[in-house]
Structures are given as structure tokens and as C-alpha cells.
Amino acid sequence: MSKISVLKESLSVRANNINQLQNNFEINALVEDLITEITNTEFASIWIYSFPTLSRGRDGKTTKISIENKKGLLYECFSKKEPIIYNSISSEKGYVPSVDNPDNIEIKSKIVIPLIENDNFIGIATAYSSINNVKKFSSDDLEIFGAISPFIIEAIFKMQKNSDKNLPFHDANPLQNTDDNLNKLEKSLVTTNTSDEMLDYMSNIVHDIRTPANGLVGFLEILQEQIEDSRLKEYVGHARNSALLINDLTTSILDGVAQGREPLSKEPTIVNTVKFFSDIAEVFSANMSKKNINYNIFIDPLLPKEIEINSMKIKRIIMNLISNASKFTPENGSIEFSLRYKNREKKLHIFVKDSGIGIAEDKQEEIFKAFTQAEETTKDIYGGTGLGLSICANYVKEMGGKLSLESRLNHGSTFYFDIPMDIKDYAHQFEAIKNTTTKVAILMDKSNSVVGNNIARYLVKIGVNVDKISAISQKDQIKTDTTHLICFESKLTTELLVYLKEVNIKLLIVEENFLSLDLNHLDGTMLISQYTYFGDSLYSFINEASIPKVLIVEDDRISIILIKSMLENEYCEIDIASNGEEGLALLMNGLKNSTPYNIIYTDHNMPLLSGSDMLKEYKKEEEKYSFKKTMTVSVSGDERNLYKYDYDYYATKPFKKKEITALFLKTIN
């Protein structure tokens, strides 16, 4: 005999007993025994509602609790009209012993169920365990409890009839509604068992994914430290960010399974807008390159510097949209990820646009439903489950927006949405350039026009007058008043390099294929990849003189990591030296190239040459130049009395982010 069948038989026996009883205390005891039996607990209580009190009859006594005080977990159930589980009742802020524990039992856990019929609040049923026999309640207990609630309600009506013959009494068999609920429960228990097995299986798989992801993060960090090629260092950084994202996602899934709730309910976090969104977009750079897709990332340079946002949800949304665009866009197509700032509305406008297969108008409503794709053949050809857009739409809605679509079959699609944002720092990531003599030429072919337009859009946003930007197709079109040239890889020649050096025009090269150019032969020329975010590089190229330069001279790897992390949200160029001699060489090189450092973070106790001796040697040379003097900061401070004359400021260990960033900002203001 199944568990449900046994429960039905037990209810039938108890229903007959209740119909024969005239003593309400006996009826109450019978129902409480049933609850403790089905929930496997020590105690239960039935509270009958009659405004403004909840009453319980037990052992010949009636206990009354007022709900007018609006206190206690019972009141919380009354106000919410929802079942609630408390598995550690002592830690609940709303717990009031006089209301929730009138019997003075050492309660450990409690389940509270509102009893409602036809929108009328009838009462509350509870089951609870003591610290001597702890019971951890689950959603299964809620389902079983809910299934017998019609039986409990009928028992309450019987008690009311016994107390007052004028009160209405439902003559229907108390088991009639209960049977329907139990039949549903029997089906759900089968599903639950299957779901539990599936969740266990998924948890194991997800855990197995996270383990190598953790190892991958570690190896990539080591690799990133050892690489000198700036491009490789950047790409390895993107790979590390991808591994970290896998780690975050799998952790959220496991937390969700363990706590019985939807994963990714992570609280909002404060992020640096440009870095945060560019890191997400660049996850796809390598794949776009393999498919020869024109991948354009535009992140508005006028975005507020810091915002508070649910980082995990917005990552999922953007990654799903870009992934779909990549999946449905053929080779040599184009994809744009764009993020703009709506200043008046204080909103982010985000869209992903592709030149892919598009979606028929009559299918556009359907694709936002879970496990639904535009065509029956979509899964066979492109893969996927059809779940991603449903997740995106729900997350966008939760964040205060609506995911919308514009698409035509065979003419591509654009998914877009606006979401409000909580701005923490209104300053722009990039201040507009002030050099009015800047004139930029972009040397390219027609095949580069999409990327070229994206470059021009950035230049205008950072302050270059649109009239000072020109597109050219050959070297002879470079005008004599040009100050900066942006040249696509396919147009680069030795002759061009020689000419630019002769006329003193600054050069930035757009690499059209990953790692196709040899930096050793480019003599320090700036380089960007057309498949990555390059807004900050363009700003550095045009406004090189205003970029703060930071030098960290430290032999303690942990100190270096800490200072770098504290400055990661500040727009600056950071160089590292592990000893005093190496630091001095970098400082001297900065003077000779008219690009001195704005601030030096160092320690007195350094290998080969102490921090103090390094600064003494540097200051002798610095006095010969008219540059603004470099700020020097001791990053230990333990020797301040001995070497005070060598440093402008002291940052004592352990470092404080506020102190490190304040000193940095002081150098640029």
C-alpha cells in the first residue's frame, strides 16, 4: 500500500471519529496527533481565527493570542497568507516567545501553514520540533501539510459548530477536497523523487565543472604574470575572466540547489562600468575571430564610473544574447554589442544586433517562452534548448526593464532593453580631450568600414570633432596637418612606417587577425584588435599626455596584487618593478621619453637598490626637467622616522583602498 493510500485511510478513520465527537478539546487533540504523525514532529498546534485573536483549545484550556500587536511569526503568517518554514527559529528576528512559544518548549524548527477557504482566513496550523529531536522541514512537508489543510479546516468548522450552533457548518465529507489534494500530491511526489535525482545528478556535474575551472584560473594567473607580450597578457586575462565567470555561475547553481531556491539571487554589487561590461563582451572575441565576424563592442565613454547592479544576472543576460547572435550569424557577418547611457532617465540602454538569419514576425512572441525556438529545425541545425531567451526576459523584468526584439527573416535581429541603475560615482571614466588641434585619419578599405565607423564613434564621444576625423584608403591621402593615424593591418607597409616617423604622426594599428603582427618589429607602436573593446586604447592614443602613470616597485607579490586591485577602477597605466635597479631604469626612461610617472608606490627594503636610494638617484635627474614632480609613497611606513625625507606620503600596511586611491587621485587633480 502506498504512503498516500495509508494517509487517505488514516484521514477517513479520523474523519469518522471527528463526526462522532462533541468535545472540541478531543477534536483538537486528534488533529494535532495527525499533524505530528504526517510531519514526523513532536508538537503541533491549531489556531482558530476570530478577530482580533487566534485561539487554541488544548487539555481543557484555551490559549488566546492577539494579532493586533502585529508581532511574532504567527502574525507574519497571518499578514502574508503564505506557508513559511523556520529551520532555525532562534535566529529569526520576528520570533516572539510569548506569541510563538506559549508552552515554553525549547523549539528548534517550525512550519506554519495558513488555513484559508474561499479567500476567508480560518486559522493557522503549525508543526514544530524541539532541540532534543530536531526536524528540518522541506518543501515536501509543505506539500503534504497543504494537502490535508481541507481536513483541518473541516475539523475547525466542526469545533465551531459545537461551540455555536448558529455558525455555518459545511456538511460535505471532510475528505472530499482532501482526496483531490492527495491525488495531486501523489503525482507530485513521483515527480519530486525524479527531480531530486536529477538535481543530485546536476549538482555532481556542476561540481565537476567547477573543479577544473578553479585549476584553470590558477594556471592562467601564473601564465599572465610570466607573459611580457601585452596582447597575450590581455587575451590570457580574458580567458581568466571566463574561467572566473564559470566559477561564479556554478557556485550560484550549487547554492541554489542547496538552499532550495533559484540561483543567481545574488545581491547587487558596485562595479566599474567600462571594465565590467568590456570583460563580459570580450569573452566572445576569439570565437568571433574564428568565424570572421565583424564584432563591434561599443561602451559609452560617458557612462558613470561606478554603478550598483546585480552583476550575475546582467552577465547572464548579455552573454546569452551575444551567444545567440554568434550562433545565428554566418561567417563574414556582423554583430554589435552596444551599451549607452541615458543621462536624463539614469538608465542603461543595451542592445545586441546581428546580421544573422532573423526571426519571422509570427514567431517573435514565442521565442521568449521556455524551451521554445523559432523553428522546429533550429535545435538540429544550431543546437541549444530554447531556454536562454526566457531566462533573459525574466531577469530583465526583475531588473526593471523589458527585453524587446526587432527582426526580419534573413535580415538579422536586434535584442534591446533599458534598465535603471543605481549610480555610485557620477564621474565619467574618460574626461573629454581638450586638444583642439587633434586631427585623425583612418586608413582602411571598404571591408573595414563597420569597424572603422565604430572607431569614429568612440573618437567623437571622447571629444574629437567629427570634422577632424577622415577616412582614407591610401598613404597619399594623409594630409600634412594630420596628428594621428589609425591604420588597419591590411594597409600597413614599411614605406608607411618610415613616412610617419619622418613627419611625426602618431600611429595606432588595428590588428585584423589575432596575434598576426610581430610587436618586436613595430618599435612600441600602439596596437588594438578589431575583435576586442578598444575604447580605452583609443583614448590613450589620442590623449596620451593626460593618462596617469603609476609605478609599483615592490618585491612582495602580495603587496603588488593589493595595490593593483585597489587601483583597478582608476584610469591609469601601471608598470611593475621587482627591485630598485629595475624601478630606477623605468623612472629614467620615463624622463627621457617625456612620459614621467605621476606616482610611485615603493618600499625602502628592496633588493639590489633600496627604495630610498632609488628615489634619491631619480630626484637628482628629475630636477633637470620641468615636469610636475612625481609623488612618492612608502608602502610600508615602518621606517618613516628614518627615511621621512625620501617620501611624500606613507601608506602603512595593511593597505586601505581609500588611502591608496586618495593618494593616486591627489596626483592627477
Secondary structure, DSSP 8 states (H G I E B T S, - for coil): --HHHHHHHHHHHHHHHHHH---HHHHHHHHHHHHHHHHT-SEEEEEEEETTEEEEEETTEEEEEESTT--SHHHHHHHHTS-EEESSGGG-TT--HHHH-TT---EEEEEEEEEEETTEEEEEEEEEEETTS-----HHHHHHHHHHHHHHHHHHHHHHHHH-TTS----S-THHHHHHHHHHHHHHHHHHHHHHHHHHHHHHHHHHHHHHHHHHHHHHHHHHHH---HHHHHHHHHHHHHHHHHHHHHHHHHHHHHHTS-S-----EEEEHHHHHHHHHGGGHHHHHHTT-EEEEEE-TTSEEEEEE-HHHHHHHHHHHHHHHHHHS-TT-EEEEEEEEETTTTEEEEEEEE-SS---GGGTTGGGSTT--SSTTHHHHH---S-HHHHHHHHHHHTT---EEEE-TTS-EEEEEEEE-EEEEEEESS-----TT--EEEE--GGGHHHHHHHHHHHHHTT--GGGEEEESSGGG--TT--EEEEEGGG--HHHHHHHHHHT-EEEEEESSTT-S-GGGTTT-EEEETTS--HHHHHHHHSGGGS-EEEEE-S-HHHHHHHHHHTTTS--EEEEESSHHHHHHHHHHHHHTT---SEEEE-SS-SSS-HHHHHHHHHHHHTTS-S---EEEESS-TTHHHHGGG-SEE--SS--HHHHHHHHHHHH-
